[in-house]
Amino acid sequence: MSLVAGHVEMLALGVVVYAMNLFEAHLFWRHGFLAPLIFRLAFYLVWHVVGGVIGF
């Protein structure tokens, strides 16, 4: 079994998403409910809005 085109990118994205979830769990634990919510909304703003404008 080998890694073909696309699998490396999917694995990298999975690692990033997992790390973000761990960070959000830490934010929730330290700062309460609003901290991870604001972090996620800010991420969505950058990923979907700004990234869509510049062509992500």
N, C-alpha and C positions, 0 to 999 in steps of 0.2 A: 504494500500500500504506500503510495507516494502522495506528497502534497502537490496538487495541480493548481493551475492558475485560479485564483479566487479563494482557495482554502486558507492561504496565509492571511489574506485580508480579513476573512471572516473570523479567524482565530484571534487576530490582533484586536478587532472590534469587540469580540467577546471578552477579552482580557480588560479592555478599557471600560466596558460597561460594568463588569464585575468590580473593578477597582472603584468606579464611581459609586456603586451601591454600597460598598464597604465604607467609603467616605461619608455618604449620606447617613448611614447607620451611626457613624461616629458623631456627625452633626446632631442627629436626633437625640442621641444619648447625652451629649454635652449641653445642647442649647434648646432642646424642645422641638415641637412639631414644625414651627415656621421655618427654621433654618434649612432643613433639607428641601422643603417645598420651594423656597426662594432660590436655592441653588439649582434645583431641577428646572424651574421656570427660566432662569437666566441661561442655563445650558440650552434649553429649547429655543430661546430667542437667538442665540448665536448659531446653533446648528441649522435650524429651519429657516429663519428669516435672513440673517446675514449670509449664511452659507448659500441660500437659494439665490440671493442677489449676486454674489460673486462666483457662483457656479460650482459649489461643492457637489 
